[in-house]
Amino acid sequence: MAAHELPLERRTLHGHFSRDLAPALTIEPGDSVAISAPSSRWVLADGEPFEPRGDDERDAGHALAGPVEVRGARAGQVLEVRIDEIRAGPWGKTYTGPPAPGAHEVHWQLADGVGRSRLFEVELQPFLGVMGMPPPEPGVHPTRPPRRWGGNIDCRSPSTARSSRPGTDMPRRATARSPERRSSARWRRA
């Protein structure tokens, strides 16, 4: 089993699901992949926006890294993804309403497993917000809402040492987002 790294660069990022995206990486069943991605709003760990970012519908959603192709996987098979580790970046934001000028945000400093804001301190329990497969229909599909193939699930499970089996109508390519996080995922056919 080999270890791979999906670099944080424009060719590996997109803001939508599509079966038409070429794989950013091809791996063997059982290989591990370390993935870095900007936040859901395409902001890097230093607080700067990721550039360049397209203005069209292809980059309108969450920043997704991938797709990762698992060699030999076929439609109708189960694709198991194991999350071995999630590392939080140095900062985060909580939005308490829809994004708009003047909307309330809570800014967090993240270190040593703790998030600190001006008023709060909380233990961190990082998780992947978006993970899944592209729908089988051609075209561009938004990262919201969640669907049979995955998407914006904002769920604490799967977190580390957990497995997920997203729908496999298009099992050869999977996409994951890890906002301000570095993730190591083990991909294998079940």
N, C-alpha and C positions, 0 to 999 in steps of 0.2 A: 504494500500500500504506500502510495506517495503522498507527500504534503505539497500543496499548491498555495499560491497567494494571488488573489484577484486584486490588481493594483487599483488605487483610487485615481482614475483618469477618465477623461471624457468618453472614450470608447467603451467603457464598462458601465456607464450610468445612463439611465433613462427614466422618464416619469410616467410610464404606462406598462401594461402587459400587452404582448403581441406574440403570436406564434411565428411571425415573420422575422423576428429579431435573430440575427446570427449569433451563435454562441460566443461569449467573451472568453470562455474557457471550456475545454473538454477534458473530462476525468474518467477514470475507471471506477467501477463499483468498489466501495470501501475506502476510496481516497479521502483525504481531508482537505478543506479549503479555508484559508483565512481571508475574511472579507472586510474591507473598510468602506464606509460610505458617509456622505454628509448627512446632516439632519433631514427630517422629513421636508423641511422648507429649503433644502439645498444650501445649508450653512455649514462651513467647515469647523473643525475643533478650535481654531483660533478666532472664531466669531466672524470671519469674512465670508461673503457669499461665494459659492462655487461658480466659477466662470470658465468657459462660456456655457451658458444655458440657453437653449432655444426658447423662443416665445410661443411656439405652436402647441397644439394639443399633445404632442408626443412627450413634452417635458412639463406638463401642467400638474402632474400628480406628485406623490412622494418620490424622493430620490431612491431609485432601486439600483442595486448592483447585480450584474449578470448579463444575460442568462448563463447558467452553467449546464452544459450537456453531460449526461451520464452515458458513456458509451455502452451500447447494448440494450438500453431501456427502450421499451415499446409501449404503445398505447394499450391500456387495459391492465398493465402491471402495476404493482404497488411500489412507490418510490418512498423509502424511509429516509428522513433527514434527521440526524442527531446533532443537537446543539451542545458542543462540548464546553464552550466558554463564551461569555459576553463581557467585554470590558467597556465600562462607561468612559466617555471622554471627560474633559475638564469642566464642562458647563452644560446647562440645560435650561429649558423654558417650559413653563406651564401656561397655556393660554386659557383664560377663563371665559372666553366668548369667541365669536367668529373673528377672523383676522380683519382688522379695519384700522384706519388711522386712529390712534388714541385708545385702542382696545387694551384692556388690562392684561398684563403679563407678570408672572412671577419668575424672576431670574435666580438660577441656582448655580452655586459653585460645587463641583463634585470632586471628592477626594477621599481616599481610604474607606470606601464603601458608604460614605455619608453625603447627603445633599444638604447644603445650607443656603438659605435665602435670608433676606433681611429679618424676617419674623419667624422662620421655621427651620427645624433640623429634622431630617428623616433618614432612615436606613434605606440604602439603594437596593432595589430588586430589578435590575435591568432586564428587558425582554425585547423580542423583535416585534415591531408593530405591524410590518407587512412582510409576508412570505407566501409564496405560492407558485402555481403554474399558470401559463397563459390559457385563456379559454380556447376551445378548439376552433371557434369561428375566426375567420381572417379579420384583420383590421386592428385598430388601436382601441384598447380597453382601459378605462380609468383604474386607478389603484383603490378607489372607493366605489362601491361598497364591498364588503366581503362577499364572496361567492363560493360556489362549490369547489373551485380550484384554489382557494386561498384569497389573499388580498389584505385589506386593512383590518386585521383581526384584533389589534391592540389587546392582546391576551397574555397574561403572565405565564401561561402554559401554551406552547413550549418555552421554557427557559433553559438554563443549563442542565445537562444530563437528562434531558427529555428527548423524546422522538416525536416527529410529526409525519403524517402521511397525507400530504396534500393530494387532491384529485389528480388522476393521471391520464386524462384524455390527451394531453400533450406531454408525455413524461420525459422527453429527451432534453427539455430545457426548463430550468427552474430559476427563479429570481428571489433575492432576499434583500431586505433593507435593514441596516443596523445604525440608527441615528446616533451620532457621536459615540459609536461603539465599534469595537473590533471583534468580529465573531469568527470562531473556528467551527466549521460544520463538517460532519462526516457524512458523506453521501454514499448510499448503497442501495442496491435492489433488495427488497425483502422477499 
